């Protein structure tokens, strides 16, 4: 008989943003390194159906999976750590749960019953939690519950976990509670009271934490661990310290030292005969921490105030930097504040620029100016999604002399819409989930730089956009030197552009950052960092 899938639930207490996603990903990494097939899902308590319509300032970037799901940015961490694709099933929101239950009610599936949070909403949640386990592809499913214990929004999720723990039995499910041990500088000591209250709140919902992971800025003393074990009703070895780390990629090793994987396997009655094999992981960390040189890359975007807005791009630079043994310093440049007067001051000292994705017209002209500077000064340039579109607009305006060239996203009355909308997008009135999403095929042109970088004729990359390169201008642009080097075979749409006589000038319509992992740094980022290094050395 096949081994029953085991379930681990990660809840958070005291404060949000403690890093539940990183702890979940680190534990999953350790279990995977011991040979267990592991996946992680995220339950988000907000009522949006998915984060696709959220402003990045609200919730950080929206991460897109292979199957085109717009999901929480934590799924990016899961993929980067595990090097395993996630899907629509790995991210569940309250909006999606209620939408599904309401649709069932409208179809009469509840046979006239009064539809309630318990059992209808909780049954739906339990079904979603167990969906991944029922495939038979995984030994262990880790479920991270967004928000903080005690929030009104997350109550149905906590209740579902209580029911599932009872239904599955003690050896098949466990709860890890991530909490904060604040340091009061006036008293010069760490305080356990907030954690005690958080565990008490969890117990009021009928759930006992099996493992406590304590976020802290200072080492936890033995006395403090004893106190936490006693007051929070957990075993002494189940009090795990999670101290601030210099990089998130240190966390799996820190959790290994603390024995998080061992206590987890003990509680789930799983074998711990094999030791975790972290050879490749440690090699990556060594390269990441011992660079041979540094480069500075300008990230030109309009959400630069919030680090999480471009999370996958920043992480892709870490992977590519380690691959090149280069420390990549990112300088955030707000495109709204770039113009002819400021551009030299903001860009001339850099070793390369990446013009970032985004939506809407704010800060567009600054992006166009940044592309022009990179093109004219042979500065390595990388444009992603909207960044590629800006490169097309800049070239049309300044080389083809089509001074009003634009995207119809910014100006729907432009005489020269070099970026236009696909026919099948024209009548869409809803915002959510209606763009070109997920993995699409692209054929690369022989002899092009991008073909050389990928070393492959056919690639598959993830998309998230509504507007496209307008093929009516393709001949003109190519004749003037902006070559289309990647085409989607089904639609004929241009996916990648590059300049022949420039050291590194590439724009892509897709989002390569979504596919960069520790085990497989993305070739475009690796190539771009290499070009920046070359540029820096040639100065």
N, C-alpha and C positions, 0 to 999 in steps of 0.2 A: 504493500500500500504506500502511495506517495506521502511524503512527509507533509504534515499540515503547515500552511503558511503561518508564520508568527508575526504579531503586530506590536510595534513600538509607537507610543504616542508621546510627542514632545509638547509640553505646555509651558507657558511663560508666566512669571509673576513679578510683582513690584513695579516693573517698568517695561515699556516696549523697547525695541531696538537693542536688546541684549545679545542678539546673535543666535536665535533659535535655529535659523537656517544653516549657519556655519557649524553649530554643534551637531545637528542632524546629519549634515553632509560629512562631517569628520567621523562620526560613529559609523555611518554607512561605508565610508572609505576603509575603516579598520575591519569591518565585517567582510567587505568585499575582498580585502587583502588576505583574509583567512580562508577565502574560497566560497563564501556564501553569496548567492545571487540576491542582490539587494536593490530596492528602489525606494524613492521618497516621494511623498505627495504633500501638497500644501492646502490646508483648508482656510479660506479667507472669509472673515465674518462680515465684510461689507456687502451692501445690497446691489452694487454694480454687478452685471452679469459676468463681466471680465474686466481687467484693468485697461482694456484697449481704448476706452473713452476718457480715461483719467489723465489729467495734466501731469507730466513728469514731476512737477513740484509737489504734487499730492502724494505720490506713491513710488517715486523713482521710475526707472525705465519699465517699459512693457516688454517682456521677453517672449519671443515667438518660437514655438516648437516645430519639428519637422512636419507634423500633420496640420500646421497652420493655426494652432491654438494661441490666442493672445493671453499670456499668463503673468503671474507674479515674478518679480526678478529673482526670488529665491530659487526658482527652477533653473536659472542660469548657474547658480552655485552648485546645485545637484549635478548638473551635466559636466561642469568644469572639474569637479572633484572625482566623479565616478566614470567619466568618459562613456556614459550610457545615455541614449536618447530618452527624453521624457515625452509625454503626449497630453492630449486633452484631459485624460483621466487623472493626470498628476496634479491638477489644480481645480479645486472646487470652491465656488463662492456661494454665499447666502442667496445672492440674486439667482444663480443657476438652480439652486435647490428649490426655492419658492416657485420659480418659473415652471420647473418640471412638475411639482405637486399641483400647481394651479391648472396646468394643461391636463393632468390626469383627472382632476376634479371636473373640468369642463367636458371631458370625454365620458364621464360617468363611471370611472373605474372604481370609485369608492362606494358604489352601490347605495348612494343616498346617505351615507354616514356623515356626521359632522366632522369636517376636516380640522385637525388640531395640531399644535406643535408636537405633542406626544399623543399618539405614536406616528402620525403621518410624516412630519418633517424629520423627526429623528430616524424613522425607518429609511427615508430617502438618503440621509447622511450616512447611515450604516452601510447601505447598499453601495454608495460611492466609495467608502473607505475600503470595502472588501473586493471591489471590482478588480483591482490590480492583482490581489491575492488569488482570485479565482481563475486567472489565466493559467496558473501552474508554472509561470515563468520565474517566480521569485520564491526564495526561502523566507525572506524577511521583508515586510513593508513597513517603512517608517513614515508616520503621519505627523506633520508639524501643524499645530493649531495656531493660527494667527491671533494677534491681540494678547491681552493679559487676562489671567483668571480673575473673575469678578466683573468683567465687562458684560453689560446687558447683551451685546451682540453675540458673544461667544457661548452663552448659556446652552443653546440647543446642541452645540458641538460637544461641550463638556458632558451633557446628559447622554449623548450618543456613545461617548467613550465609556461612561459608567456602565451602560447597558451591555456594550460589546465585551468589556472586561468580564462581566458576569456570565455572558453567553459563551465566550470562548474558553474560559477557565484560566486559572492562575498561571499555568506554564506557557500559555499561548499569547499572552498580552501583558505588556508592562507600561508604566507611565514614568517618563523622565520629566522632572519639573526644573526648569531653568529659572534661576532667581538671582537677585542682586544682594551682595553683602557690602553695603556702603561704608566708606571710611570717613569718619568725622574728624577733620583735622584739628578742631578746637580741643577735642578730647583725646586725640591721638590714638584712636582705636577703631576697629571694625565692629559693626553692629549687626546682630543676627535677628533683631526684632522684626524688621520688615519681612524677612523670609518666614519667620514663624507665623506671622499673620497671613502670608500668602498661602502657606501649606494648610492653615486652618480654613481659609476660604475654599480651597480645593476640597477639603474633607467635608465641608458643609454641602457640597454637591455630590457627596457619596464616593469620592475618589481619594484613595490613599496613594501618595507618590511613592514609587519603588526606589527611585534614584533621584538624588538632589544634585544638580550641577550648579555650582555657585560662582557667578561672575564676580571678580574682585580685582582691585588694583594692587593689593598686597597679599603676601602668602598667608594662608589660613594656618593658624597654630593647631597643634593636636588638641588642646583644650577646647578651642572653638569648634573643631570637627566633632568632638565628643558631645558638646552642648547641642549642636545642630541635630546630631543623630538622636539624642534623647528627646529633645523638644519637638522634633518633626517626625518622630516615629519611623525612622529609617535605620537600616544597618549602618554601622560605623564605616564599613568599606564602600557603602553606597553614597557617601558624601564626597563628591568630586569637585576639586578646585579647577576653575577655568580662569586663569589669570590673563591679563592683557598681553597680547602677543605682538611682535613687531610686524608680522604678516599673517593673514588668515590661513595661509598654507602651512603655518607651524602648528595649527590647532590639532590635526590628527595625531601628531607625535606627542603633543602635550596630553591629549586624552589617553594615548597609549601608556604614557608614564603613570597616569592616574588610575589606570586599570578599568576605564569605562567599558571597554569591550568585554573584559573578563566577567565583570559583575553582570553585564547584560546577558551574556551567554549562560552564566550560572542560573539566572532567574528564569530564562526561557528553556532551561534543560537541554541546551544544545552543546555539542562537543567543542572543546577548545584545544584539541590535540595539535592542530597546525598553528604555527606562529605567523603573525601578519607579515607578508612580503611587501615591504615598502621601498625596494631597491630603486625603482624608477622615480618614485616620489622624492626620495632623499637626494637623488642625483639632480633633479630639477631644483630643489631647495638650495643645494650647494652652488649651482650656477647662478641662481637668483641672488644669493647673498654675497657672491664673490665676483662682481663684474670686473672686466678689464678696462672698461672706459665708460663714459657717460654721453648721452645725447639729450637735447631738449627739443621736445615736439610741442607745437602749438595745437591745442584742441579748440577749433573755432566753432562755437555753437551758441545757442541762445538760452540754454538751461544750465549754464556752467556753474551757477551758485550752489547747486545741489549735486554733490558727488555721485549720488545714486542714479541721476538722470542718464548718465553714460556708463553705467556700471560695467557692462560687457566689454565696451571698448577699452576701459581702463585695465580690466583683467587681461584682455587679449594682448595689451602692451607688456604686461608682466610676463606672460608666457613667451612672447616673441623676444623680449629683452633677455630672458634666461637662455633661450636658444642661441642668441648671438653673443652671450656673455657681456651684455651691455645694460647699464642702468638707464632706463628711460624716464627722464623727468618730464612730467606733463605740465605745461603752462596753459591754464584755461583762459581763453580770450573770448569775451562777450562780443558777438558779431554786431550788436547794436552800436557799439562804441568804436567801430572801425570806419574810417573814412580817409580821404586823400591826405588830410593833415596828420593823422595819427598812425597810418599804416606802417611807415618805415620804423617808427619807434616800437611798434608792437610786434613786428614780424622779422625784421632784418637780422636779429641776433639768433634766430631759431635754426635748427638743423633740418626741419621739415614741418609741414602742417597737415593736419587732418581736418577736413571740413565735415562736420557731423550731420547726422540725420535730424529731421524735425518736421513740423507741420506749420502752415500759416505763413503770413508775409512778414512778420516782425523780424528785423535783423537780417533780411535777405541781401540788401545792397552791400552790407559789410562782408558777407560771405563771397559775393561776386568780386569785390575789391581784393579779398585775400587770395582768391584763385588767380586773379590777374597778376598779382605780385609774384606768386610762386611760379607761374608760367614764364613771366618775363625775366625772372632772376635765377632760373634753373634750380629752384629750391624744390626738394622732393615733396610731391603733393599726392594726397590720398583723399578721394571724395567718396563718401558712403551715402547711398540713397539720395536724399536731397542734395548732398555734397556733390554727387555726380551731376545732378541736374543743373546746379549752379555753374559747373565747369562748362556745360553745353551752352548755357545762357551767356556766360562771359565770352566764350569763343565766338558765338554768333554776333554778339554786339561789337567786340573789339577787333576781330579778324575779318568776319564777313561784312562788317559795317551795317548790320541790321540793328540800328540803335535802340529800337523798341522791343527787341527780342525778349521774351519772358515765358514764364509758365502760366497756363490759364488758372492755376491755383492762386497766383498772386494778382493777375490782371486778366480777367476773362474777356476783355475787349482788345487785347493786343493783336496787332496786324501780323505779328510773327510768333505764333505759339510754338516755339521749338520744343517745349514740353507740354503735352496735351493729355487728354483723358481717354482711357480705352472706351470703345463703343459700349461695351456691356456694363460700364460704370455710370453712364450718363443719366440714367433714370433712377439711380439709387437715392433715396431720401434718408435712409437710416444710417447712423454713423458706425455702430458697433459691428465688428466682424465682417465688413463688406468690402475690404480692400483686397488686393492681391496678396495672399498670405501663404506662409509655409514654403515647403521645398519645391523648387522649379528647376527644370533642366536647362543647361546652357552649353552651347557648342562654341569652343574657342578657336580662334583663327590661327592657323599654322604660322610660325615665324613671329608671332606677336610676343610682347614682353610677358603678358599675363599667361600665355600658353606655356612659356618657359618656366614661369613661377610655379604653376600648378603641375607642370610636367604631365598634362593629361588633356585629351581632346574634349571630353565631356565632363562637366561638373554639375553638382546639385547644390544649390544654395537657398537660404531662407529669405523670403520677401515680407515686406510690410509697407505697402504704399498704394496710392490710387492713381497717380499721374505717371506718364511714361514719356520716353524719348519719342519725338514725333518723326516718323520715318520719311515724311515729305521733305525734310531738310537734310536727310542722310547724305545724299550725293554731294550737295554743296559743302557740307561740313567736312566730308572725307577728302574732297578735292583740295580743301584749304589746309588739310593736315591733321584734323581730329578724327582718328580712325575708330570705327566700331569693331571691336575685337571679340565680342561675345554676343551670340544671338540665341534667343529662345526658339527652338525648332518648331514648336507648336503654333506660336503666335507671330513669329518673325520680329518680336520686339528686341530692341537693343538692350543688352544687359551690362556691357562693359565698354568703356572708351579709353583710349590712351593717345599720347602724343609721341610721334616717332623720334623726333630730335630733341628729346628732353631726358635727363638722367633717370627720372622716375616720376611719371605723371599718369596716374591711373584713377579712373572713376568707376564705381560699380553701383548698379541699381539695387542690388540686394544687400543683406546685412551679414558680412563675413564674421563679425564679432560674435554672433550667436553660436558659431560652431568651434570656436577656439577653446581647447581644454588643456589641462596640464600635460596630459599624455600626447595630445596632438595640437601643438600651437598652429594657428592658422597660417598657411603659406603666404598670404598677402601681407599680413602683419609682420611676419618674419622677413619678407623681402623689403618691406618699407623701412623697418628698423635698420636693416643692413645698408640700405641706400642713405639713410640719415647718418649712419656711422661713417660711411664713405665721404659724404658731403662735409661732415665735421672734420675729418682728417685732411681733406683737401683744402681747407680754408687757408 
